[in-house]
């Protein structure tokens, strides 16, 4: 009986290997990334392991391995997917920034994106301690792209300030405020509305640029 069982196992092994490719489906790829996002949001990026993802999705671990191979690959794919969402949201921004009011308009595109894709924004506010360098660098590239946009918009609005202005430092400060808005929206989207956020950004931009940022009519 033992010999028959061993023989059957040997016969079945090639079948499992041949079926490995069929385990990879678009739905499974998506569900694994959704699971990784949920795990990261609840417990941090470093908590995304093959076992944790398998448990969250209900897939056996070989399926998760066939789909992505490593936890790092899962996180890299997740960062790429969510980063593209933000890029698409913010890619519609056009025109030159000349005034504080223009800057508020640009920052409100970030706010609109937060309300549309709160999970993506939350992902990029998470600390990256305990993850592979490739994952940390990928997340940093997305955040740096967001910061560079803020710096580019800030530059013409602070030119009339007296003395030298550290635009990079200001852009980090403004993006931190955006992070705070994102965290608030994720925790309770009803706690603040766009009008209230815009009023806050108008006050912030006025303080940063020393020029009025309030529009005659609000969005």
Secondary structure, 3 states (H helix, E strand, C coil): CHHHHHHHHHHHHHHHHHHHHHHCCHHHHHHHHHHHHHHHHHHCHHHCCHHHHHHHHCCCHHHHHHHHCCHHHHHHHHHHHHHHHHHHHHCCCCCCCCCHHHHHHHHHHHHHHHHHCHHHHHHCCCCCCCCCHHHHHHHHHHHHHHHHHHHHHHHCCCCCCCCCCCHHHHHHHHHHHHHHHHHHHHHCCCCCCHHHHHHHHHHHHHHHHCCCCCCCCCC
